[in-house]
Amino acid sequence: MPRHPTTLPGVYTPTVGHATAGRAGRFVSDFTTGVGLFFRGLGSYVRNPGLVLLGVVPALISGTLYLAGFVALVYYAADLAELVTPFADDWSGWTRTGTRLIAGLAIVGLGGLLGALTFTAVTLVIGDPFYEAISQRVEAWYGGVPNEVEVPWWRSLLRSIVDSLRLVLRSALIGIPLFVAGFIPIVGQVVVPVIAALIGGWFLAVELVGVPFYRRGMRLDDRRRVLREHRPLALGFGVAVFVCFLIPLGAVLLMPAAVTGAALLSRRILNQPLDRAAPTPAGSPAKGSPARGS
């Protein structure tokens, strides 16, 4: 039988390669947009002294606690490495030393990963009222939240603690396999950090959008569902935050900027405006307020 052409003359038919390239291009575009939302939040934060004052206190408190813990971990890393490698006690000198050096680096790396992940949760709990005020002020710049849900502060704090504990548990369950993979030569030093940044970035994005989502009456399951629908965007934002948090004092100084960026990310994925609202003219009713005489 004669073979018939699979395409019509003059008609472009996308191939699998073109479709894959298109998806990859959209992923990169959305990922870089997510990174840009973090830096846009950073710019908004540093240009507003009021936000700086609101955000620095809780980050300094939790940052001091975490820095003390990390210094202690580094100080005792050799002892911990010896504790987790009893099988190397009878090995020759250089083999035992090399194995325990790798173990010590893996322990410190795991501590840094868990610290970067849990710092967000702990700082958000400590600074819940501060970050609530920052997020609310940022959203007010862009027209506010339609049908905002008023939640008592104590209920918001309790809900934040419960959701944060759930995220910390998930982070630990993923961090343990990464800790084990850190012992694998080359993979542990090249592949694992990339995977850690992607996983850490995802959890940070889920945690940071909590305040804006609570204001809309949406819980942790809603956050995960909506962010999954915009995964490249969420990963770009979260990975940017994760990498900045690894910089010394980065988490302390940039947490309020991350909260600001999370408000922008929430508005973007929920299809709400990201243009500054025009100032209300003097004597005119504010947006959402009933007109006089009505």
C-alpha positions in Angstrom: 0.0 0.0 0.0 1.3 3.5 -0.7 2.2 5.5 2.3 0.4 8.7 2.8 2.1 11.8 4.2 1.2 12.5 7.9 1.2 16.3 7.4 -0.5 18.6 4.9 1.6 20.9 2.7 2.0 24.3 4.2 0.5 23.3 7.5 2.7 23.4 10.6 2.3 20.3 12.8 4.2 20.5 16.1 6.3 17.5 16.9 7.0 16.0 20.2 10.3 17.8 20.3 8.6 21.2 19.7 6.1 20.4 22.5 8.8 19.4 24.9 10.8 22.6 24.1 7.6 24.7 24.6 7.0 23.2 28.0 10.6 23.7 29.0 10.4 27.3 27.8 7.3 27.9 29.8 8.9 26.3 32.9 12.0 28.5 32.6 9.8 31.6 32.0 7.6 30.9 35.0 10.6 30.0 37.2 12.3 33.3 36.4 9.1 35.1 37.1 8.9 33.5 40.5 12.5 34.6 41.2 11.5 38.1 40.1 8.6 38.2 42.5 11.0 37.6 45.4 13.3 40.4 44.3 10.3 42.7 43.7 9.2 42.0 47.2 12.8 42.7 48.4 12.7 46.1 46.6 9.3 47.0 48.1 10.6 46.0 51.6 13.9 48.0 51.6 12.1 51.1 50.2 9.7 51.2 53.2 11.3 51.8 56.6 8.0 51.0 58.3 8.1 47.4 56.9 11.8 47.1 58.0 10.9 48.0 61.6 8.0 45.6 61.6 10.0 42.7 60.2 13.4 42.8 61.8 12.4 42.0 65.4 11.1 38.4 65.1 13.8 37.5 62.6 16.5 38.6 65.0 15.0 36.6 67.9 14.8 33.3 65.9 18.0 34.1 64.0 20.0 34.3 67.3 18.6 31.0 68.5 19.3 29.2 65.2 22.8 30.7 64.9 23.7 29.4 68.4 22.4 26.0 67.5 24.3 25.9 64.2 27.6 27.0 65.9 27.1 24.2 68.4 26.5 21.7 65.6 29.7 22.7 63.8 31.6 22.6 67.1 30.5 19.0 67.9 30.4 17.8 64.2 33.5 15.7 64.7 32.1 13.9 67.8 28.8 13.3 66.0 30.6 12.0 62.9 32.4 9.5 65.2 29.1 8.6 66.8 27.4 7.7 63.5 30.4 5.8 62.0 31.3 3.2 64.7 32.1 0.8 61.8 35.2 2.8 61.0 36.9 2.4 64.4 39.2 -0.3 63.1 40.0 1.2 59.8 43.4 2.6 58.8 44.1 6.2 59.6 43.4 8.0 56.3 40.3 5.8 55.5 38.8 6.5 58.9 39.6 10.2 58.8 38.2 10.6 55.3 35.0 8.7 56.1 34.4 10.8 59.2 35.2 14.0 57.4 32.4 13.1 54.9 30.1 12.2 57.7 30.8 15.5 59.5 30.2 17.5 56.3 26.9 15.6 55.8 25.8 16.3 59.3 26.5 20.0 59.0 24.8 20.1 55.6 21.7 18.3 57.0 21.7 20.8 59.9 21.9 23.7 57.4 19.1 22.3 55.3 16.8 21.6 58.3 17.7 25.0 59.7 16.8 26.8 56.5 13.5 24.9 56.3 12.4 25.1 59.9 13.7 28.7 60.4 10.8 29.9 58.3 8.2 28.0 60.3 9.6 29.0 63.7 10.1 32.7 62.7 6.6 32.9 61.3 5.3 31.6 64.6 7.3 34.1 66.6 6.5 37.0 64.2 3.0 36.0 63.2 1.4 39.4 64.2 4.3 41.3 62.6 4.2 39.5 59.3 0.4 39.6 59.3 0.7 43.4 59.4 3.4 43.4 56.7 1.4 41.2 54.4 -1.8 43.2 54.9 0.0 46.5 54.2 1.5 45.1 51.0 -1.8 43.8 49.7 -3.4 47.1 50.5 -1.0 48.8 48.1 -2.5 46.7 45.3 -6.2 47.0 46.1 -6.6 44.8 49.2 -8.2 41.4 49.5 -11.7 40.9 48.2 -14.0 39.2 50.8 -11.3 39.2 53.4 -11.8 36.7 56.2 -11.3 38.2 59.7 -9.6 35.6 61.9 -8.9 36.3 65.7 -5.1 36.5 66.3 -5.1 33.6 68.7 -6.8 31.3 66.2 -4.5 32.4 63.4 -1.5 31.7 65.7 -2.7 28.3 66.6 -3.5 27.4 63.0 0.0 28.7 61.9 1.7 26.5 64.6 -0.2 23.3 63.5 0.5 23.9 59.8 4.1 24.7 60.5 4.6 21.5 62.5 3.1 19.5 59.6 5.6 21.2 57.2 8.5 20.6 59.5 7.7 16.9 59.8 7.5 16.6 56.0 10.8 18.5 55.7 12.5 16.1 58.2 11.2 13.0 56.3 12.7 14.3 53.1 15.9 15.6 54.7 16.9 12.2 56.1 17.2 10.5 52.7 19.1 13.5 51.4 21.4 13.1 54.4 22.1 9.5 53.5 22.6 10.4 49.8 25.2 12.9 50.9 27.6 10.0 51.6 27.6 9.0 47.9 30.7 10.4 46.2 30.0 13.1 43.6 26.3 12.6 43.8 26.3 13.8 47.4 28.3 16.9 46.5 26.7 17.9 43.2 23.2 16.4 42.8 22.0 16.5 46.4 22.5 20.3 46.8 20.3 20.9 43.7 17.6 18.5 44.9 17.8 20.1 48.4 17.3 23.6 46.9 14.3 22.5 44.8 12.7 20.6 47.7 13.6 23.3 50.2 12.3 26.0 47.9 8.9 24.2 47.5 8.4 23.9 51.2 9.4 27.6 51.8 6.9 28.7 49.1 4.1 26.7 50.8 5.0 28.1 54.2 5.4 31.7 53.2 2.1 32.1 51.4 0.2 30.9 54.5 -0.6 34.4 55.8 -2.1 35.7 52.5 -4.1 32.4 52.1 -5.4 32.5 55.6 -6.7 36.0 54.9 -8.7 34.5 52.1 -10.0 31.6 54.2 -7.7 29.0 52.6 -5.8 26.3 54.6 -2.6 24.3 54.0 -4.3 21.8 51.6 -5.6 24.8 49.5 -2.0 26.2 49.4 -0.5 23.0 48.2 -3.3 22.5 45.6 -3.0 26.0 44.1 0.8 26.1 44.2 0.9 22.7 42.4 -1.0 24.3 39.6 1.7 27.0 39.3 4.7 24.8 40.3 7.4 26.5 38.2 6.4 29.9 39.6 6.3 28.7 43.2 9.7 26.9 42.7 11.4 30.0 41.3 10.2 32.1 44.2 11.0 29.4 46.8 14.4 28.5 45.5 15.4 32.2 45.4 14.4 32.5 49.1 16.2 29.2 49.9 19.5 30.3 48.4 19.3 33.7 50.1 18.6 32.1 53.4 21.8 30.1 53.1 23.8 33.4 53.0 25.1 34.2 56.5 22.4 36.3 58.2 20.4 36.1 55.0 17.4 34.5 56.8 17.4 37.1 59.5 17.6 40.1 57.2 15.4 38.8 54.3 12.5 37.1 56.0 10.3 40.2 55.9 11.2 40.6 52.2 10.2 37.0 51.6 6.9 37.7 53.3 6.4 40.7 51.1 7.2 38.6 48.0 4.9 35.9 49.2 2.0 38.4 49.2 2.9 39.2 45.6 3.1 35.5 44.6 -0.3 34.9 46.2 -1.9 37.7 44.2 -0.3 36.4 41.0 -1.4 32.8 41.3 -4.9 33.8 42.5 -5.3 36.2 39.5 -5.5 39.4 41.5 -4.0 42.7 40.4 -0.3 43.5 40.9 -0.5 47.1 39.9 -0.4 49.8 42.6 -3.9 51.0 43.5 -4.5 54.6 42.7 -4.8 56.9 45.8 -8.4 57.6 46.8 -9.2 61.3 46.1 -10.0 63.4 49.1 -13.6 63.3 50.1 -14.3 60.2 48.0 -15.4 56.9 49.6 -12.7 54.3 49.9 -12.8 51.3 47.6 -15.4 48.8 49.0 -17.0 51.4 51.2 -20.7 52.4 50.6 -21.2 55.8 48.9 -22.6 58.6 51.0 -26.3 58.8 51.0 -26.8 55.2 49.9 
